[in-house]
Every structure is written in C-alpha cells, then in structure tokens.
Amino acid sequence: MASPLAEVVQGYSELASFLLKRWTEHASKVAERLDDGSYDADSAAADLATSVSLTVESGFLFASEALDAAAILSGGQREPHLVDSVAFSSPLPGATLTLAGPLANTLDTDQLPAAVVTIRPAQLAAAAADFTLRADATGHHGGTYWGTVRATAPAAQGLVPVWITVQ
C-alpha cells in the first residue's frame, strides 16, 4: 500500500484531472459557439448557469478531497474496517457454506475478495440454516457488495444470493 502522503497526492491528482476535463469540455463548447457565430444571449445565460454549477461542484469536490486527505493523514484509514451482514438462510440445513467468488459492489467498480469475507458459521449444524457474513472492508469503497454463497450437503447443492453493506 502506498504511503499516506502518496495516497493524498494521488487523490488530488485524480480530482484535478477530472475537473480539468469537465472545465475543458465546457470551454470548448463555448468557444465552438463563439467561432461559428451562434453565440447569443440565451447561450450566454446557459453558459453562465453551467459555469456556476461547475464552480459549486468543484468547490464541493475540493472540500470533500480535503476531508479525505485529513482522514488519510491522521492514520485512521489503517485500522481494520470489519462489517457484518444481515442473516441469510441456506436452502439446505446442515450444509457446508462457501463463497462462490468475490462480492462486487453495485456499480462493479470494487470487489471484496473471498479471502476477506468470512461465512459465520461455514459449517451449519444439522438442523441449522442461518448464517451471516463478516468482511474486512479496509480500503474498499462504501456501498453494497453482492455475491453468492454455495451450500453443499451430501446429496444436494444450492445457491444463496448474499450482500453486505460497507459504510
């Protein structure tokens, strides 16, 4: 994992690239209308509104990045972030439970690898069907992560859709 300072610099660099792209696109549209002679009062009003919106968005994102930087530099990000799921039920009481791959967040931009997810219990008692998940979500984005648990019994197998929310 990168040093905290490198992580902060990377965050600001990504933010600057994102905002530069947004402002460049806006300026290009304005310049295009000025060049082709179609710029009028309505265009100016719309461009002013877009500029104000981009200014507010930029300010908000810089403030948010500053809060992220403070949290990263304070060292709080290095502590384990354990999260627990709601209870799920296996279709096969007494089954052995295994994760059928990583859990992916809703936008599929991050995953919790199977190695950081624990099924509790992994082996259900003879008549038991309920289980939960615990994940070490340290360094992962907030959101709901979805996946599947495979329930295996001597004569059958079943799948259980599961999720865990990282805050």
C-alpha positions as CSV (number, residue, x, y, z in Angstrom):
1,M,0.0,0.0,0.0
2,A,1.3,3.5,-0.8
3,S,2.3,5.9,1.9
4,P,-0.4,8.2,3.2
5,L,1.1,11.3,1.6
6,A,1.3,9.5,-1.8
7,E,-2.3,8.5,-1.4
8,V,-3.3,12.1,-0.8
9,V,-1.3,13.3,-3.8
10,Q,-2.9,10.6,-5.9
11,G,-6.4,11.7,-4.8
12,Y,-5.8,15.4,-5.6
13,S,-4.2,14.4,-9.0
14,E,-7.2,12.3,-10.0
15,L,-9.6,15.1,-8.9
16,A,-7.6,17.7,-10.8
17,S,-7.7,15.6,-14.0
18,F,-11.5,15.0,-13.6
19,L,-12.2,18.7,-13.1
20,L,-9.8,19.8,-15.9
21,K,-11.7,17.5,-18.3
22,R,-15.1,18.9,-17.2
23,W,-14.0,22.6,-17.5
24,T,-12.2,21.9,-20.8
25,E,-15.4,20.4,-22.3
26,H,-17.4,23.4,-21.2
27,A,-14.9,25.9,-22.5
28,S,-14.7,24.0,-25.8
29,K,-18.5,24.2,-26.3
30,V,-18.5,28.0,-25.6
31,A,-15.6,28.5,-28.0
32,E,-17.3,26.5,-30.7
33,R,-20.4,28.6,-30.5
34,L,-18.4,31.8,-30.5
35,D,-16.4,30.6,-33.6
36,D,-19.5,29.6,-35.6
37,G,-21.3,32.8,-34.8
38,S,-24.3,31.1,-33.0
39,Y,-23.5,32.6,-29.6
40,D,-26.4,34.8,-28.3
41,A,-27.9,36.0,-25.0
42,D,-29.6,32.6,-24.4
43,S,-26.3,30.8,-25.0
44,A,-24.6,33.2,-22.6
45,A,-27.2,32.6,-19.9
46,A,-26.9,28.9,-20.3
47,D,-23.1,29.0,-20.2
48,L,-23.2,31.2,-17.1
49,A,-25.5,28.6,-15.4
50,T,-23.2,25.8,-16.4
51,S,-20.2,27.8,-15.1
52,V,-21.8,28.4,-11.8
53,S,-22.8,24.7,-11.5
54,L,-19.2,23.6,-12.3
55,T,-17.8,26.1,-9.8
56,V,-20.1,24.8,-7.0
57,E,-19.3,21.2,-7.9
58,S,-15.5,21.9,-8.0
59,G,-15.7,23.6,-4.6
60,F,-17.6,20.7,-3.1
61,L,-15.2,18.1,-4.6
62,F,-12.2,20.0,-3.3
63,A,-13.7,20.2,0.2
64,S,-14.5,16.5,0.1
65,E,-11.0,15.7,-1.0
66,A,-9.6,17.8,1.8
67,L,-11.6,15.8,4.3
68,D,-10.4,12.6,2.7
69,A,-6.8,13.8,2.9
70,A,-7.2,14.7,6.6
71,A,-8.6,11.3,7.4
72,I,-5.8,9.6,5.4
73,L,-3.0,11.7,7.0
74,S,-4.5,11.1,10.5
75,G,-3.9,7.4,10.2
76,G,-7.4,6.3,10.9
77,Q,-7.7,4.5,7.5
78,R,-5.1,1.9,8.5
79,E,-7.3,0.2,11.1
80,P,-9.3,-2.8,10.1
81,H,-12.9,-1.9,9.0
82,L,-15.0,-5.0,9.8
83,V,-18.6,-5.1,8.6
84,D,-21.3,-7.7,9.3
85,S,-24.2,-8.7,7.0
86,V,-27.8,-9.4,7.8
87,A,-28.7,-13.0,8.4
88,F,-29.3,-15.3,5.4
89,S,-30.8,-18.8,5.2
90,S,-29.4,-21.8,3.5
91,P,-31.8,-23.9,1.4
92,L,-30.0,-26.9,2.9
93,P,-29.9,-27.2,6.7
94,G,-26.6,-28.6,7.9
95,A,-24.7,-27.7,4.7
96,T,-21.2,-26.6,4.2
97,L,-21.1,-23.0,3.0
98,T,-18.5,-21.4,0.7
99,L,-18.3,-18.1,-1.1
100,A,-18.8,-18.6,-4.9
101,G,-16.4,-15.8,-5.8
102,P,-15.8,-12.2,-4.7
103,L,-18.5,-9.8,-3.7
104,A,-18.9,-6.9,-6.2
105,N,-20.3,-3.5,-5.4
106,T,-23.4,-2.3,-7.2
107,L,-21.5,-0.4,-10.0
108,D,-18.9,-3.2,-10.2
109,T,-16.1,-0.7,-9.5
110,D,-14.8,-2.6,-6.5
111,Q,-14.8,-6.1,-5.1
112,L,-14.4,-7.8,-1.7
113,P,-12.2,-10.8,-2.5
114,A,-13.3,-14.1,-1.0
115,A,-10.2,-14.0,1.2
116,V,-11.5,-11.0,3.2
117,V,-15.0,-12.5,3.7
118,T,-15.9,-15.0,6.4
119,I,-19.1,-17.0,6.5
120,R,-20.3,-17.5,10.0
121,P,-20.6,-20.4,10.5
122,A,-19.0,-22.1,7.5
123,Q,-20.5,-25.4,8.5
124,L,-24.1,-25.4,9.6
125,A,-25.3,-27.6,12.5
126,A,-27.6,-30.5,11.4
127,A,-30.8,-28.6,11.7
128,A,-29.5,-25.0,11.3
129,A,-29.9,-22.9,8.2
130,D,-29.0,-19.3,9.2
131,F,-25.6,-17.7,8.6
132,T,-24.0,-14.3,8.3
133,L,-21.0,-12.8,6.5
134,R,-18.2,-10.7,8.0
135,A,-15.8,-8.8,5.8
136,D,-12.7,-6.8,6.3
137,A,-13.6,-3.9,4.1
138,T,-10.4,-1.9,4.9
139,G,-9.5,0.2,1.9
140,H,-12.7,-0.6,0.0
141,H,-15.4,1.8,-1.2
142,G,-18.6,2.3,0.7
143,G,-21.7,0.6,-0.8
144,T,-23.5,-2.7,-1.1
145,Y,-21.5,-5.7,-2.3
146,W,-23.3,-8.6,-3.9
147,G,-22.4,-12.2,-4.4
148,T,-23.4,-15.8,-3.9
149,V,-22.8,-18.5,-1.2
150,R,-22.8,-22.1,-2.3
151,A,-24.5,-24.5,0.2
152,T,-23.3,-28.1,-0.2
153,A,-24.9,-31.1,1.5
154,P,-24.1,-34.8,0.8
155,A,-27.0,-35.2,-1.7
156,A,-27.6,-31.6,-2.9
157,Q,-26.3,-28.2,-3.6
158,G,-27.9,-24.8,-3.5
159,L,-27.0,-21.1,-4.1
160,V,-27.9,-18.2,-1.8
161,P,-27.7,-14.6,-3.0
162,V,-25.9,-12.5,-0.4
163,W,-24.9,-8.9,0.2
164,I,-23.0,-6.9,2.7
165,T,-23.1,-3.1,3.1
166,V,-19.9,-1.2,3.7
167,Q,-20.2,2.3,5.2
